[in-house]
Amino acid sequence: AALTVAFNNSDTTANVSLNGVTDADNDANEDLVLTGTGLTTLNLSTSGTASNFDALDVAAIKTISIDAAANLTVPIETTGTAGTITVTGAGAVNLGALDTGITTVDASANTGGLTITDQAAATVITGSATGNDSVNVGTLAKSAAVTLGDSTGDRIIFTDDTNYTTTAAQISGAEILRAGGVGSSYDLTKLSGISSIEVIGTGGTVTMNKLSSTQAN
């Protein structure tokens, strides 16, 4: 069941601190729900031990700041539009599948790493400064940049080659390509900086074309 934190309707900012908040695996709706008609901003901090639960429902909040001193795994749901998530701190942050109301994620001041498993085509994503990022673009035709950080283990994931060329043009900073899709074919010259390739197990053929000598090894 969900836990609801109700703010006064005159409140515009919610300050929430998490330390070891986890779900009990009893159902898929063990969420933390924030309510308050005036809320526009969330300042979320994590400390102590990692927090991991089903979802954080932030009402219509559009400006979200996460200061992660401890790891955090939670999708964030908003009824707002054109929302922004800014991630700082040394903790690894896994936002799962981004809500369509989130159009910008900036983790450039974070050192723990950013994970996103799905997003809208127009969502701008900037990864962690030095942590290992993982962004799954699936089969999207991305129209906005995915800029990963300065680590050596940033991963970009394609589930098949639909829209690969279009989306590859929006990606920078990735060192690892993880790709799949039975019958899919990937031109490695479309992605710069790739030094390692992972093939998603599909039970069929996935073709990698135009590999450099480093990639081939």
Disulfide bonds with the S-S distance in Angstrom:
none
